[in-house]
Amino acid sequence: MKIKYKGIIVGLGLLLSATSAMAFETKAKYALLMDADTGYVMLNKDADVAMPPASMSKLMTAYLIFEQIKSGKLTWDTEFTVSENAWRTGGVKSGSSTMFLKPNQKVKIKDLIRGIIIQSGNDACIVAAENIAGSEEVFADLMTRKAKELGLKNSGFKNATGLPQDGHEMSSFDLARLAQALIRDFPEYYPIYSEKEFKYNGIKQGNRNPLLYEVAGADGLKTGHTQASGFGLTGSVKTMDGRRLIMVLNGLKTMAERREESKRVIGWGAGSFENITMYHTGDVVDNLSVWLGTQKTVPATVNRDLTVTVPRGLQPDVRAEIHYEQPVSAPISKGQKLGTIIVRGPDNQAQTADLVAAESIEKVGYFGKLKAVVLSWFGK
């Protein structure tokens, strides 16, 4: 196995400077700021601790509804019936966030999903849960099962709304990963999270996400608040340089504190870090020798972009490790895996991709083999 290195190795002073640049304090009890593309964590304050997520757990409620629509089990015009339970538990009589649905009313999915995302309607969540799974309890079990499928390690659901209940919890990391999954799996539906208002039953309500009104590039996702959780926000912003930042804050004292702290955290992340792409998809990394092929070498490329997040304005500690064996025996097919390439950045963060053949190479015939054997006798 041959290993090659390419990159810049910085001195201790610069590494210490980078560590200092990443220091940041927030008033939130729980906090996470990560780059959605590289997975690099810029801010971590008890991000693995399970906490009451309040309405931020409605992200999972929406995920399951989106799945039903994408699979064809539901359409945007499918109608659900509002039960007495949904009206009493999550409607106007509950005194909680509501879509103002009425008992026995028929409501279309396209309205219901906006009632969940924009208005944070607890009645809308219960209606969806009862009509999809038969009961909110069964729907909560589906939410927990989906969390496990998505690799969320500190999440358990007891209801579809996020209202306080023992065992209903998520970590900041899980909320961020769920936000990633929503953006990745449902790009056609995700823009609903950027809609600032929705009117239903003659009542117009605004989206509570403060980032949508005050931060350029903000396009989601969900606020949350109960007495147990404090004020929280799972937010997403596309920065001017094309990065997507995902932020989770929880445990703030007031709505105003949530607004100011979310802007401050996003602003710090956007200004203090940048992404370095060492290789783009299709870049030729090396030329590997070929045994018994119609060509002596094969160009090896990467099958995806390799990007790492680094402190902005500091010379980054970025290097590539290229692992492969040569010569490569012909025949070789275009796209065939030839090795692995790992790009490492600060804090030893790593991005890995396959090293693949950029073109096909055929195997030589009988006389070509004979020539190769003879040349090998003479060390050529």
N, C-alpha and C positions, 0 to 999 in steps of 0.2 A: 504494500500500500504506500503510495506516494502522497506526501502532504506538502502543499505549497502555501506560503503566506503572502498576503499583499495588504498593505495598509500603512497607517501612521501610528506609531507608538509614542505616547506623550510622556513627559517627565512627571515626577511626583507632584511638583508645584501646581501644574495645570490640573491634575486630577483632584487635588485638594480644592482648587478654585471651582471646579465643576461641582464638587460636593456642596460647597458653600452656596453656589448659585441656586441649588435645588432646595435649600432650606426655606420653609414657608409655614406660617402659622395661620390657622383659621379658627373662627369662633364656633364652627360647627362641632358637635360632639362626635359625629362620624363624617368622614370625608374621603373621597377618591377622585382623582383626576387622571385620566389615561388617554393615550393616543389610540383611536379606534383601529387604525391600520396596523401599527406595529405592536400594540398591546403594552407599550411602555407606560409604566406608572410614574407619574410626576409627583403625585401627592397621595399619601396613604395615612389615614388617621383611623385606626381600628376598623379598617375596611373589611376584615374577615369576620367581624363580630356580628352575630345575628341580632337584629333590632326590629322594633315595630315599624313597618314601612308605610303605614297608613295608605293613602290612595295611590302611592307609587306602585303598589302591587297590582293596580289595575292594568299595568303593562302586560302582565301575564293573562289577565282576562281578555284583553284585546288580541294578544297573540293567538289564543285558542279560537277566537272568532275569525280572525284572518285565515287561519288554517282551514276552517270549515268553508270559507268563501273560495279560497284558492283550490280546494279539492273538488268544488262543485256541489258539496252537500247543502250549501246555502247560497243564495244570491243576494245582491244588494236590495232587491225588492221583496225578499221573503218577509212575511209578517209574523210577529210574535204577539201573544196576548199578555196584557199586564194583569198579574194576579193580585188578589187582595193583600197577600203577604208582601209582595214587592212594593205595593203602594204604602203599606203601613210601616214596613221596615226601612225602606229607602226613599220613600216619597215625601211629599210636603209635610205629612204628619210627623215624620221622624225628626225634623229640625236639622237634618244633615244635608250634605251636597245632594242636589236632586235635579232631575231633568223635568220635573213637574208632570210626570205621567199620571193618567187617571185609571182607576180600576176598570178592567174589562176592555180597555182601549186596545186597538190594533196598532202596532208600530213597526215600521220597516227597519231592516237591518242598517240601511244607509243612514237613517236618523239615529238609531240606537247607538251605533259606534261613535257618532259625533257627540252624543249625549254622555258617553263614557269618557272619551278623550278630551273634549273641550270643556264640557260642563261638569265633569267628574261625578256624574249622576249615579248615586248608589242604587236608585230604583232601576236604572238602565242595566246595571251589572246583574242585579238579581233576576230581572226579566230574561236576560240572555242565558244566565246559568240554568234557570228552571226550564226554559224551552229547549236548550241544547242537551242537558244531562238529566232532566227530570226533577232535580232538586239542586239547591245551592251546595249542599253537602257533597253530593256526588261530583259536581262541577269542581269543587275545591280539591277533591282527590285527583281529578284530571290535571289540575294546575300543578299539584305536587309531583305527579308522575312526569309531566312535561318538563318541570324544573330539573329532574334527574336526567332526562334525556339530553337536555341542553348543557349538562355539566355544572349546574348550580349546586354548590355543596352545602350552603347554609340557608336553605329556603324550605319553608313548610307553609301550607295554606289551609285555612279553616273556613274561608268565605271568599266571595268574588269581589268584595268591595274594599277591603282593607280596614274595615271597622275593627276596633280592638277586640281581640279574642286570644286566649292562651294558645300558644303554638303557631300563631300566624306571624311569621317572621321572615326577613330576608337580610342579607348582608349588603353592604355597599358594592362589593365586588360582584355579587349576583345580580344586582340591579343594573350595573354597567354591562355585564355580559348579556343580560336580557335585552338591553337597549341595542347592543351590537346585533343580536339575533333578529330583532324587529327590522332594523335598517337593512340587514343583509338578506333576510328571507322574504321580505314584503316591500320591495322598493316601490312598487306601484301603489301601495296603500299608505306608506309612511308619510307622504305629504299632508295627510289629515292632521298630523301633530303640529303643523305650522299654522293651521287655521286659527285666527284670533278670536272668532266669535261664532255662535250658533244660536239660531232662533227656533224654538219649538213651542207649540201650544200658545203662541202669541207672546212668549217670554224670551227675550234675548239675554244671553249670558256670555261674558268674555272668558277667554282662556286665561287661567291664573298664572301661567308661566311667564315670569318677568323678563326672561331673556329675549322672548319674541318681540318685545317692545323697545328694548334698549341695547341689544347687542347685535351688530351686523353678522349675518351668517347663521344666526340661531334658527333651528327648525324643529325643536322638540325638547323634552318629551312630556314629563308629568310631574306635577306638584303633589304634595301630601301634607296633611295636618290632622293630628288628633292631640288630645291632652297628653297622652302617653308618649307619642313620638316627637312632639314639637313640630316645627316647620321644616319641611324637606323639599328637595327638588332633584330629579334626575333630568339633566339637561344635555343637549347636544348642539355643538356649534361647528360650522365649517369656516375655518379661518381664511384670511386673505391669501395665504400661501398654499391653500388646498388641503390642509390637514383637517381631520375631523377629531374634535376633542369631546369626550364623554365625561360628565361630571356628576357625582352623587354627593349631596349634602343632606344631613339630617340632624335633628336635635337643636335647631336654632330657636330663639325665643319669640321672635315676632315675624310678621310678614315682611316688614321693612328690613329687618336684619337678613332675612332670606334673599331679598332682592339685592341688597348691597353686597352681601358676601358672595353670592353667585357671580355677579359681575366682576368682583375683585379676583376670585379664583380663576375664572376663565381668562381674564385679562392677563394675569400672571403667567398662565400656561401658554397662552398665545405668544407672549412677548419674550419668554425666557427659554424657549426650546424651539428646535427646528428639526426637520427630517432630512437625513442624508441617504440618498439612494446610491449605493455602491455599484449595483448592477441592475439593468433593466431587462425585462423579458426579451430573450433573443440575443443578448450581448454575448459575443464570443469570449470565453474566459481563458481558454487554452486550446492548443492543437495537440491531440494525443496520437502517438504512433499506432499504426495499424499492422497487424500480422496477416499475411496472405490476402491482402485486399488490392483492389484495382487502383487505390490511392494509398500513398504512404502515411498520410495523416488524416484525422477526422476532426473538424472544428467542434468543440464542446461548448454548449450554451446553457444559460439558466432558463428554467421553465416558468419563472415568475420574478417580479421585482423583488429586490432585496434591499429593504430600507430599515434604518434604525433611527431612533429619536435621541438627540444629543442636546446639551445646553447650548443655547444660541450665543454666538460671538466668541466661543472658546474653541481652540484647536481640538477636534474630537479624537478620542482614542477609538478608532475604527479599523478593523482588520478583517481580512477574509482568509478562511482556512479552506483549502481545496483538496478534497480527498478523492483519489482515483488510483486505479491500477492500469498499467500499460506494459506492453502493447495490447490493443483491443483486437480480438480475433474477428475477422470477417466471416460471414456477411454481417453488416451493421444496418439496422433500420433507423430511418429518421425518427427522432423522438425517443430512441432507446436510452435507458439510463446507463450512464457511464461512471457516475460517482456522485458525490455530495459536496455542496458548498455551504459553508456557514459564515455569516457575517456577524461579527461581534462589535458591540459598542460599549458605552459607559455602563458600569455596574454589571458587566459581563452579560448584558442582554444579548440574545442571539436570534437571528432569523435564518432558517434553513431551507434550502431548495435542492432539487435534483439537478445534476449536471447531465445534460442529454445531448445526443448526437444531432448536429444541425442538418445533416444530410445522410442519405443512404449510400452505402459502399458495398459493392458486390465482391464476392470471393473470386480469386484468380483461378484459371483452369489448371490442367495438369502441368503444362510447361511452366506456367508461372510458379507453381508450387516447387517444381524441380529447381528452378532458378533461385528461389528463396532459400531452399535447403543448401544449395551449393555456396551461395553467398554467406550463409550463416557459418559454414565450415571455415571460411576465411575471415570470419569476424566482421563482415561487412553488412 
